[in-house]
Amino acid sequence: LGQQLRFLKRPPVNTSQLPEGRRVGALAMKVGMLPVWDKWGERHPATVLHLDECQVVQVKTEENNGYYSMQLGVGEAKPSRVNISSQGHFDKFGVKPKRKLMEFRVTPDALLSPGTKISAMHFVPGQLVDVCGVSKGKGFAGVMKRWNFGGGRATHGNSLAHRIPGSTGCRQDPGRVFKNKKMPGRMGGEKITAQNLFILKIDPIRDLLYVKGAVPGSNGTFVRIVDAVKGPFYPSPPPFPTYLEPIPKATPEAVKNQEYQVFAPMAATDVGIFKAPDDPY
């Protein structure tokens, strides 16, 4: 009972950084965004992430590499797009060529053998995750777009200085512009992590995660998913080291009605933020 109760509230420390029990994450492709309505009619903006044949490619141990980690691969690469060295790397571990490779640090008790699939059931509906990706590139941007500057006055003597940054330095002392000054420059295209995203539901048949909120990057790019470092807030114990049970195939009728999807636990009473407590509708 105590083992189950410790997942009912957010732990005071980051459980993924403890000496034991640090699970591997997952790699996924950002599909796009769509709305998801819960049973109370509340609309949630959701990002769909596809774990497209996410597999363990390489396992690194302290004896051979000096630390414990696992290399994951996602997506199926065309053989003509894979160079000879990468093809040899995949053949060594008996895995089909992948489009994207990333490494995850784990504890020794969470190691998996090469070829193990990381499915969407690796996560728990209702938990929090951190999603890392490369943001959309915006090109060369001014200070008003890049740093949210207010700009100059619109009238009353302003000549060609409506969107300029203004003064950037001091006087003869120090006689230079300080480093990290907010100035025009290239915007976007940076590694960004969106923290504490809520998993609304999971599609185990198609390996889809429906995450509440926005995820950095364009549609079709790959992102990195891990348990939230500030506390994953599991509603139920997660599969450790991963979900290894076979997933039964759904019937066409179940697929049409989406009966196989796993939703996050909802409150027993209507507590929607858009409704009054006594609203009969």
C-alpha positions as a Markdown table, in Angstrom:
| # | Residue | x | y | z |
|---|---|---|---|---|
| 1 | Leu | 0.0 | 0.0 | 0.0 |
| 2 | Gly | 2.8 | 2.4 | 0.8 |
| 3 | Gln | 4.4 | 1.7 | -2.5 |
| 4 | Gln | 1.2 | 2.8 | -4.2 |
| 5 | Leu | 0.5 | 5.8 | -2.1 |
| 6 | Arg | 3.9 | 7.4 | -2.8 |
| 7 | Phe | 2.7 | 8.0 | -6.4 |
| 8 | Leu | -0.4 | 9.9 | -5.4 |
| 9 | Lys | 1.3 | 13.2 | -4.6 |
| 10 | Arg | 4.2 | 15.0 | -6.2 |
| 11 | Pro | 7.5 | 14.0 | -4.5 |
| 12 | Pro | 9.5 | 16.7 | -2.8 |
| 13 | Val | 12.6 | 15.9 | -4.9 |
| 14 | Asn | 13.3 | 14.8 | -8.4 |
| 15 | Thr | 12.8 | 11.1 | -8.4 |
| 16 | Ser | 14.4 | 10.7 | -11.8 |
| 17 | Gln | 17.7 | 11.9 | -10.4 |
| 18 | Leu | 17.8 | 9.6 | -7.4 |
| 19 | Pro | 20.5 | 6.9 | -7.2 |
| 20 | Glu | 17.9 | 4.2 | -8.0 |
| 21 | Gly | 14.9 | 4.1 | -10.3 |
| 22 | Arg | 15.9 | 6.5 | -13.1 |
| 23 | Arg | 13.9 | 5.3 | -16.1 |
| 24 | Val | 14.8 | 5.9 | -19.7 |
| 25 | Gly | 12.8 | 8.5 | -21.7 |
| 26 | Ala | 11.5 | 8.2 | -25.2 |
| 27 | Leu | 11.9 | 9.8 | -28.7 |
| 28 | Ala | 8.9 | 10.9 | -30.7 |
| 29 | Met | 7.9 | 12.8 | -33.7 |
| 30 | Lys | 5.7 | 15.9 | -33.3 |
| 31 | Val | 2.6 | 15.3 | -35.4 |
| 32 | Gly | 0.6 | 18.5 | -34.7 |
| 33 | Met | -2.0 | 20.0 | -32.4 |
| 34 | Leu | -5.7 | 19.4 | -32.0 |
| 35 | Pro | -8.3 | 20.0 | -29.3 |
| 36 | Val | -9.3 | 17.3 | -26.8 |
| 37 | Trp | -12.5 | 17.5 | -24.8 |
| 38 | Asp | -12.8 | 15.7 | -21.5 |
| 39 | Lys | -15.9 | 14.1 | -20.1 |
| 40 | Trp | -17.0 | 17.5 | -18.6 |
| 41 | Gly | -16.8 | 19.2 | -22.0 |
| 42 | Glu | -13.7 | 21.2 | -21.2 |
| 43 | Arg | -11.5 | 21.9 | -24.1 |
| 44 | His | -7.7 | 21.2 | -23.8 |
| 45 | Pro | -5.2 | 22.1 | -26.5 |
| 46 | Ala | -3.1 | 19.0 | -27.1 |
| 47 | Thr | 0.0 | 18.2 | -29.1 |
| 48 | Val | 0.2 | 14.7 | -30.6 |
| 49 | Leu | 3.5 | 12.9 | -30.3 |
| 50 | His | 4.2 | 9.7 | -32.3 |
| 51 | Leu | 6.6 | 7.1 | -30.9 |
| 52 | Asp | 7.4 | 5.7 | -34.3 |
| 53 | Glu | 9.2 | 2.4 | -33.7 |
| 54 | Cys | 11.2 | 3.8 | -30.8 |
| 55 | Gln | 13.8 | 1.2 | -29.8 |
| 56 | Val | 16.8 | 0.7 | -27.7 |
| 57 | Val | 19.9 | 0.7 | -30.0 |
| 58 | Gln | 22.9 | 0.6 | -27.7 |
| 59 | Val | 23.4 | 0.0 | -24.0 |
| 60 | Lys | 26.4 | 1.6 | -22.3 |
| 61 | Thr | 27.7 | 0.3 | -19.0 |
| 62 | Glu | 30.2 | 1.6 | -16.4 |
| 63 | Glu | 32.5 | -1.3 | -17.2 |
| 64 | Asn | 32.8 | -0.5 | -20.9 |
| 65 | Asn | 32.0 | 3.2 | -21.1 |
| 66 | Gly | 32.4 | 4.6 | -17.6 |
| 67 | Tyr | 28.7 | 5.3 | -17.1 |
| 68 | Tyr | 25.2 | 3.8 | -17.6 |
| 69 | Ser | 23.0 | 5.0 | -20.4 |
| 70 | Met | 20.9 | 3.8 | -23.3 |
| 71 | Gln | 20.9 | 5.0 | -26.9 |
| 72 | Leu | 17.4 | 5.2 | -28.4 |
| 73 | Gly | 16.4 | 5.4 | -32.0 |
| 74 | Val | 13.2 | 6.5 | -33.6 |
| 75 | Gly | 11.7 | 6.4 | -37.1 |
| 76 | Glu | 12.7 | 4.1 | -40.0 |
| 77 | Ala | 15.4 | 5.4 | -42.2 |
| 78 | Lys | 15.8 | 4.6 | -45.9 |
| 79 | Pro | 18.8 | 2.3 | -46.5 |
| 80 | Ser | 20.0 | 4.7 | -49.2 |
| 81 | Arg | 20.2 | 7.6 | -46.7 |
| 82 | Val | 22.3 | 5.7 | -44.2 |
| 83 | Asn | 26.1 | 5.8 | -44.5 |
| 84 | Ile | 28.4 | 2.8 | -44.1 |
| 85 | Ser | 29.5 | 3.6 | -40.5 |
| 86 | Ser | 26.0 | 4.1 | -39.3 |
| 87 | Gln | 24.8 | 1.0 | -41.0 |
| 88 | Gly | 27.5 | -1.0 | -39.3 |
| 89 | His | 26.4 | 0.5 | -35.9 |
| 90 | Phe | 22.8 | -0.7 | -36.4 |
| 91 | Asp | 23.9 | -4.1 | -37.7 |
| 92 | Lys | 26.1 | -4.6 | -34.7 |
| 93 | Phe | 23.0 | -4.4 | -32.3 |
| 94 | Gly | 20.5 | -6.0 | -34.7 |
| 95 | Val | 18.3 | -3.0 | -35.1 |
| 96 | Lys | 16.9 | -1.4 | -38.3 |
| 97 | Pro | 18.3 | 1.9 | -39.3 |
| 98 | Lys | 16.8 | 4.9 | -37.5 |
| 99 | Arg | 16.2 | 8.5 | -38.4 |
| 100 | Lys | 17.2 | 10.0 | -35.0 |
| 101 | Leu | 19.5 | 8.8 | -32.2 |
| 102 | Met | 19.7 | 10.2 | -28.7 |
| 103 | Glu | 21.2 | 9.0 | -25.4 |
| 104 | Phe | 19.5 | 8.8 | -22.0 |
| 105 | Arg | 21.3 | 8.4 | -18.7 |
| 106 | Val | 19.7 | 5.7 | -16.5 |
| 107 | Thr | 20.5 | 3.7 | -13.4 |
| 108 | Pro | 21.7 | 0.1 | -13.6 |
| 109 | Asp | 18.4 | -1.3 | -12.6 |
| 110 | Ala | 16.7 | 0.3 | -15.6 |
| 111 | Leu | 18.8 | -1.1 | -18.3 |
| 112 | Leu | 17.1 | -2.8 | -21.3 |
| 113 | Ser | 18.5 | -5.1 | -24.0 |
| 114 | Pro | 19.0 | -3.7 | -27.5 |
| 115 | Gly | 15.9 | -4.0 | -29.7 |
| 116 | Thr | 13.5 | -3.4 | -26.9 |
| 117 | Lys | 10.6 | -1.2 | -28.0 |
| 118 | Ile | 9.6 | 1.9 | -26.0 |
| 119 | Ser | 5.9 | 2.2 | -26.6 |
| 120 | Ala | 3.4 | 4.9 | -25.6 |
| 121 | Met | 2.5 | 2.7 | -22.6 |
| 122 | His | 5.9 | 3.6 | -21.1 |
| 123 | Phe | 4.2 | 6.7 | -19.7 |
| 124 | Val | 1.1 | 7.0 | -17.5 |
| 125 | Pro | -1.9 | 9.1 | -18.5 |
| 126 | Gly | -2.1 | 12.0 | -16.0 |
| 127 | Gln | 1.6 | 12.2 | -15.3 |
| 128 | Leu | 3.9 | 15.2 | -16.1 |
| 129 | Val | 6.7 | 15.0 | -18.7 |
| 130 | Asp | 9.4 | 17.3 | -20.0 |
| 131 | Val | 9.6 | 17.6 | -23.8 |
| 132 | Cys | 12.8 | 19.0 | -25.4 |
| 133 | Gly | 13.1 | 20.0 | -29.0 |
| 134 | Val | 14.5 | 22.7 | -31.3 |
| 135 | Ser | 12.3 | 25.7 | -31.6 |
| 136 | Lys | 11.1 | 27.1 | -35.0 |
| 137 | Gly | 13.6 | 29.4 | -36.6 |
| 138 | Lys | 12.4 | 33.0 | -37.0 |
| 139 | Gly | 15.4 | 34.5 | -38.8 |
| 140 | Phe | 16.9 | 37.9 | -38.0 |
| 141 | Ala | 14.6 | 39.7 | -35.7 |
| 142 | Gly | 14.5 | 43.2 | -34.1 |
| 143 | Val | 14.4 | 43.9 | -30.4 |
| 144 | Met | 10.6 | 44.4 | -30.3 |
| 145 | Lys | 9.9 | 40.9 | -31.7 |
| 146 | Arg | 12.9 | 39.2 | -30.1 |
| 147 | Trp | 12.9 | 40.7 | -26.6 |
| 148 | Asn | 9.5 | 42.3 | -26.4 |
| 149 | Phe | 10.8 | 45.9 | -26.3 |
| 150 | Gly | 8.2 | 48.7 | -26.2 |
| 151 | Gly | 9.8 | 50.7 | -29.0 |
| 152 | Gly | 9.9 | 54.4 | -29.4 |
| 153 | Arg | 7.1 | 57.0 | -29.5 |
| 154 | Ala | 4.7 | 56.9 | -32.4 |
| 155 | Thr | 4.5 | 60.7 | -32.9 |
| 156 | His | 5.8 | 63.9 | -31.4 |
| 157 | Gly | 9.2 | 64.3 | -32.9 |
| 158 | Asn | 10.0 | 60.7 | -33.6 |
| 159 | Ser | 11.9 | 60.4 | -36.9 |
| 160 | Leu | 12.8 | 56.9 | -38.1 |
| 161 | Ala | 13.2 | 55.6 | -34.5 |
| 162 | His | 9.9 | 53.8 | -33.9 |
| 163 | Arg | 11.4 | 50.3 | -33.5 |
| 164 | Ile | 15.0 | 50.9 | -32.7 |
| 165 | Pro | 16.6 | 49.5 | -29.5 |
| 166 | Gly | 17.8 | 52.9 | -28.3 |
| 167 | Ser | 21.1 | 53.4 | -26.4 |
| 168 | Thr | 23.2 | 50.3 | -26.0 |
| 169 | Gly | 26.1 | 51.6 | -24.0 |
| 170 | Cys | 27.3 | 54.1 | -21.3 |
| 171 | Arg | 30.0 | 56.7 | -21.7 |
| 172 | Gln | 33.8 | 56.7 | -21.9 |
| 173 | Asp | 33.8 | 54.4 | -18.8 |
| 174 | Pro | 33.4 | 51.5 | -19.5 |
| 175 | Gly | 33.6 | 52.5 | -23.2 |
| 176 | Arg | 32.1 | 49.3 | -24.5 |
| 177 | Val | 28.8 | 47.4 | -24.7 |
| 178 | Phe | 28.4 | 44.7 | -22.1 |
| 179 | Lys | 28.1 | 41.1 | -23.1 |
| 180 | Asn | 24.6 | 39.5 | -23.4 |
| 181 | Lys | 23.1 | 42.9 | -24.2 |
| 182 | Lys | 19.6 | 42.4 | -25.7 |
| 183 | Met | 20.0 | 43.4 | -29.3 |
| 184 | Pro | 18.7 | 42.4 | -32.7 |
| 185 | Gly | 19.9 | 39.0 | -33.9 |
| 186 | Arg | 18.8 | 35.6 | -35.0 |
| 187 | Met | 15.7 | 34.4 | -33.2 |
| 188 | Gly | 14.6 | 30.8 | -32.7 |
| 189 | Gly | 16.3 | 27.6 | -33.7 |
| 190 | Glu | 17.4 | 26.9 | -30.2 |
| 191 | Lys | 17.1 | 23.9 | -27.9 |
| 192 | Ile | 14.0 | 24.5 | -25.7 |
| 193 | Thr | 12.5 | 22.3 | -23.0 |
| 194 | Ala | 8.8 | 22.6 | -22.1 |
| 195 | Gln | 8.4 | 21.4 | -18.6 |
| 196 | Asn | 5.5 | 19.8 | -16.7 |
| 197 | Leu | 3.3 | 19.0 | -19.6 |
| 198 | Phe | 0.2 | 16.9 | -18.7 |
| 199 | Ile | -0.5 | 13.7 | -20.6 |
| 200 | Leu | -4.2 | 13.8 | -21.4 |
| 201 | Lys | -4.4 | 10.4 | -23.1 |
| 202 | Ile | -2.5 | 7.6 | -24.7 |
| 203 | Asp | -3.2 | 5.7 | -27.9 |
| 204 | Pro | -1.4 | 2.3 | -27.3 |
| 205 | Ile | -2.4 | 0.9 | -30.8 |
| 206 | Arg | -0.8 | 3.7 | -32.8 |
| 207 | Asp | 1.8 | 4.7 | -30.1 |
| 208 | Leu | 0.5 | 8.3 | -29.7 |
| 209 | Leu | 0.8 | 10.6 | -26.8 |
| 210 | Tyr | -1.6 | 13.5 | -26.4 |
| 211 | Val | 0.2 | 16.1 | -24.3 |
| 212 | Lys | -1.5 | 19.2 | -23.0 |
| 213 | Gly | 0.0 | 22.4 | -24.3 |
| 214 | Ala | 2.6 | 23.4 | -27.0 |
| 215 | Val | 5.8 | 21.6 | -27.8 |
| 216 | Pro | 8.8 | 23.3 | -29.3 |
| 217 | Gly | 9.6 | 22.6 | -33.0 |
| 218 | Ser | 7.8 | 22.3 | -36.3 |
| 219 | Asn | 5.5 | 19.4 | -37.3 |
| 220 | Gly | 7.6 | 16.4 | -38.3 |
| 221 | Thr | 10.6 | 17.1 | -36.1 |
| 222 | Phe | 11.8 | 14.8 | -33.3 |
| 223 | Val | 11.5 | 15.6 | -29.6 |
| 224 | Arg | 12.9 | 14.1 | -26.4 |
| 225 | Ile | 10.4 | 13.0 | -23.7 |
| 226 | Val | 11.4 | 12.3 | -20.1 |
| 227 | Asp | 9.6 | 12.1 | -16.8 |
| 228 | Ala | 9.3 | 15.6 | -15.3 |
| 229 | Val | 12.4 | 16.5 | -13.4 |
| 230 | Lys | 10.3 | 18.7 | -11.0 |
| 231 | Gly | 8.1 | 15.6 | -10.1 |
| 232 | Pro | 6.3 | 13.4 | -12.6 |
| 233 | Phe | 3.2 | 13.2 | -10.3 |
| 234 | Tyr | 2.3 | 9.7 | -11.3 |
| 235 | Pro | -1.4 | 9.0 | -10.7 |
| 236 | Ser | -0.5 | 5.3 | -10.6 |
| 237 | Pro | 2.9 | 3.4 | -10.5 |
| 238 | Pro | 4.7 | 3.6 | -13.8 |
| 239 | Pro | 6.0 | 0.5 | -15.6 |
| 240 | Phe | 9.6 | -0.1 | -14.6 |
| 241 | Pro | 11.9 | -0.2 | -16.5 |
| 242 | Thr | 9.3 | 0.0 | -19.3 |
| 243 | Tyr | 6.1 | -1.6 | -20.5 |
| 244 | Leu | 6.9 | -5.1 | -21.8 |
| 245 | Glu | 3.5 | -6.7 | -22.0 |
| 246 | Pro | 2.1 | -7.4 | -25.5 |
| 247 | Ile | -0.5 | -4.9 | -26.6 |
| 248 | Pro | -3.7 | -6.6 | -28.0 |
| 249 | Lys | -4.9 | -5.6 | -31.4 |
| 250 | Ala | -8.0 | -3.6 | -31.4 |
| 251 | Thr | -11.1 | -4.4 | -33.6 |
| 252 | Pro | -12.2 | -2.0 | -36.3 |
| 253 | Glu | -15.2 | -1.1 | -34.2 |
| 254 | Ala | -13.0 | -0.3 | -31.2 |
| 255 | Val | -10.7 | 1.8 | -33.4 |
| 256 | Lys | -13.7 | 3.8 | -34.8 |
| 257 | Asn | -15.0 | 4.5 | -31.3 |
| 258 | Gln | -11.6 | 5.0 | -29.8 |
| 259 | Glu | -12.4 | 2.5 | -27.1 |
| 260 | Tyr | -8.7 | 1.4 | -26.7 |
| 261 | Gln | -7.4 | 4.9 | -25.8 |
| 262 | Val | -6.3 | 5.4 | -22.2 |
| 263 | Phe | -7.4 | 8.7 | -20.7 |
| 264 | Ala | -6.0 | 10.5 | -17.7 |
| 265 | Pro | -8.1 | 10.2 | -14.5 |
| 266 | Met | -10.6 | 12.9 | -14.1 |
| 267 | Ala | -12.3 | 14.4 | -11.1 |
| 268 | Ala | -15.5 | 12.8 | -9.9 |
| 269 | Thr | -17.3 | 16.2 | -9.9 |
| 270 | Asp | -17.3 | 18.9 | -12.6 |
| 271 | Val | -14.6 | 21.4 | -11.7 |
| 272 | Gly | -14.2 | 22.9 | -15.2 |
| 273 | Ile | -12.5 | 26.3 | -15.2 |
| 274 | Phe | -15.1 | 27.6 | -17.7 |
| 275 | Lys | -18.2 | 26.7 | -15.6 |
| 276 | Ala | -19.8 | 27.9 | -12.4 |
| 277 | Pro | -20.2 | 25.2 | -9.7 |
| 278 | Asp | -24.0 | 25.6 | -9.9 |
| 279 | Asp | -24.2 | 25.7 | -13.7 |
| 280 | Pro | -26.8 | 23.0 | -14.7 |
| 281 | Tyr | -25.4 | 22.8 | -18.2 |
